[in-house]
Structure formats: structure tokens, C-alpha cells
Amino acid sequence: MGSRASTLLREEEIEEIKKETGFSHSQITRLYSRFTSLDKGENGFLGRIIKIPESPMCRRVVVSFREDQVNFKGFMRTLAHFRPIEDNEKNKNPPTSEPLNSRTNKLLFAFRLYDLDRDDKISRDELLQVLRMMVGVNISDDQLGSIADRTIQEADTNGDNCISFQEFIKVLEKVDVEQKMSIRFLH
């Protein structure tokens, strides 16, 4: 699992990652150094990063990596969602498609954290599972059920008892996702 590459990135790989993610050359090389240091040993990148004692949602982000994405490019694609949007203005060669750190892509990334079965909708059960991850045993199952029911009731506009991506966008239209899902990386 993981890249376990002991060689440096080739210039063309750096350029490809730069175009896809918007990170600078120096950010990519520094993050590569950190990634390869985590990717050593029998457990590799995922084995080491999953041990980080952070919030359950942080753990969910880590678990969202599919095994075939646990390489440096997949890692960078995931991190790119958390680049501040104003960084897009600094990028001299904007990507031909919507940047990974656009509002829509940030929302899609967040939506996928809840859509556990990848069926493009968030069911009550999925919402309950994620809520349990976030609050642990601090709230009773009845209270969590009530929160999930109320959330779906408020978000579900088509009456299918699930939250679609469009409904998810609508619910979060007044939330500053651009700021809340941004991390400053190695300037």
C-alpha cells in the first residue's frame, strides 16, 4: 500500500500535480518529503496517519482514501480540496477544469464523507453513522435519531427521505465553506 518510492519526484510529475492541484513547486516537493517519511514501514501512509489522535471526522477524511489512491498524487488531490480559494488567483496557470478547491468541489468532498455507500445520496442511516463518529457517546441514540430526522426533513426537498448533493448544496448555501474547509499549506 502507498507509494514507498525512495526516489525523488520527476519534474514532469511535479508539473502534472501542480496543474491538477494548484500547489506550488516548493509546496509539492516539501509535502512529498513529508509524505514519504510517513509512507515508510510496514503500515505505510494510512497505517501511520490513522493513528493521529484527531477528531473522528479527521479520521473519516483519512478513511475516505481508497486503497488505490494511497499514493502521493492521491494524497495531493485530497489536500487540494483544502487549499484556500484565494490561492487560485495566485496560480499563474489556472486549470482547464474547475479547481479542486472550488466551492463546489469542497462541498462534493464533504458530501462524500457522509455518503458512505457512494450512492449519491445521504440516507438517515449514513447520517446517523457519521453523527455517531462526530459525537461518540456524548449524545443518546434517541437524540441522534432526532437530529438526523430533523436534518433530513429540512434538507429533503424531493421527498425521498435522503439528501442529494443538490439538496446538500442548498442547505449549506449560507455557510462559508471556502473558509471552513481551508488550511494554509507551507508558504
N, C-alpha and C positions, 0 to 999 in steps of 0.2 A: 504494500500500500504506500502511496506517496511517491515523490519523485526520486528521493535518495540520490540525486545527481551530485557528484562531487566536483563536477566541472563548472566553470562559470557560464553564465548565460551568453549566448552568441548575440552579437549586435542586432541581427535581424529578428531574433526572438524579443529583444528589448523593444525594438521599434514596433513590432506587432502588438505587444502588450500595451505599449504607450498609446497606440491608436485606439485600441479597444477599450482601455480603462481610463485614459486621461491622466494617469500618473506621469510624473516627470522621470527622466532617465535616472537621476540620482535616487529618487524615491524607490524606483523599481530595483535598482541594484542593492540598496540598503535593506529593503524588505526581503529580497531574495536571500541575503546573508542571514537574516533573522529566521526566515522560513527553513532554510537548510539546517540551521542549528537545531530547530525543533523537530526536523524530519529524521534525525539520526536515531539509531537504536531500534530495538525490536518492535516497539509500538508505533514508531513513526509520528507524523504530524498529528493525526487525530488522537492517538493514544496520549500524547503529551498535552495537547491543548484541552482535551476534555477534562483534564484534572484541574484546570484553572477554577478556583473557587469563586465563581461569579453567580449572577442571578440565573434562575432556571431559563429565562428567555435567552440569555447569552449561550447557555448550553444548547438550547433549541437551534440557535443560529449555527453552532458548530455541527450539530447532528444533521442539519439541513444539507451539509455537503454529502453528495452521493459519493460512494467509494471511488467511482471512476473520475471524480472531479478533484480528488485529493492530490493535486499536483500544484505546482506553483502558478500556472495560468488560471486554474480554477479558484485558487486562493485569492489571486489578484482580482478576478472577476467579482468575487463576493465582496472583497474590500471596496471595490469601486462604487458599490451602491452607497457607501457611507462617506464618500468624498463630498465636501460642501459644494453646493451647486455653483457658488460664485467662482469656484475653481475652473468651471467650464469656460468662463470669459478669459482666463489666463492661458488656456490651451490654444496654441498657435494653429494647430491643425485639427479643427473640430471633426468628430467622427461623422461618417455619412449617415448613420442612423442615430436615433435618439440616444444620448449618453446614458450609461448605466446608472449614473447618479441623478437622472432627471426625476422630477416629482412622480411621474407615472411609474418608472422603474423602481423607485424606492417603495412606492405603495404596493407594487406587484411582489416585490421581495417580502414585504411584511405580510401580505395576504397569504403567500405560500408558507409562511411559518405557521399559520392557522389551518391551512388546507392540508391536513396530514395525509389524506389518501389521494391527493393530487387529482381530484375530480372537478376542479374549477369551481367549487362552492364550499362554504364553511357550514357544516351541519352543527346541530346542537351538541352532539357527542364530541365533535372535534373542538368546539369552543370550550366545552367542559374540560377536556383533557389539557388544553393549553392554560386555561384558568387555574387548574389544579397545579400545573407546573409553576405558575407565577406566584400563587399564594400559599401553596403547600397545605398544611393542616390548620392554618390560621382562620379559615372560614369553613363553616359546615357545608356538607353536600347540599343541603336544602337551600342555603344562601347562594351557593354557586349555581345551583339549578335555576333559582330565581333571577340571578344576574344574566345567565345565558338566555333564558326565556325572554327577558325584557330586551336584551340586546338584539336578539333575532327579531322580535316583534317590531322594534324601532327601525331596524335596518332593512328588513324583508319587504320590498315593495311589490314583488310579483306573486306573493302568497305561496311560495314553495317550501316555506319553513327552513330556508337556508339563506346564506349571504353570498351573493355572487360578487365578482370583482367590481362590477359597476356599482352595486349597492355599497360595497366596502369603500369605494372612492367617494361616493355621495356622503356617507357617514363622516368621513374624515376631511371633507372639503374645507372646513374652517380650522383644521389642525395644522400647525406649522411643521409639517413632515420634513420639509427641507432642512430645518434647524434640528429637529429632534433626532433625525437619522443621519447626523453628520459628525464626523470625527476628523480632527486635524491630523494629518499624516506627515511626519518627518519633513519639515520645511527647511 
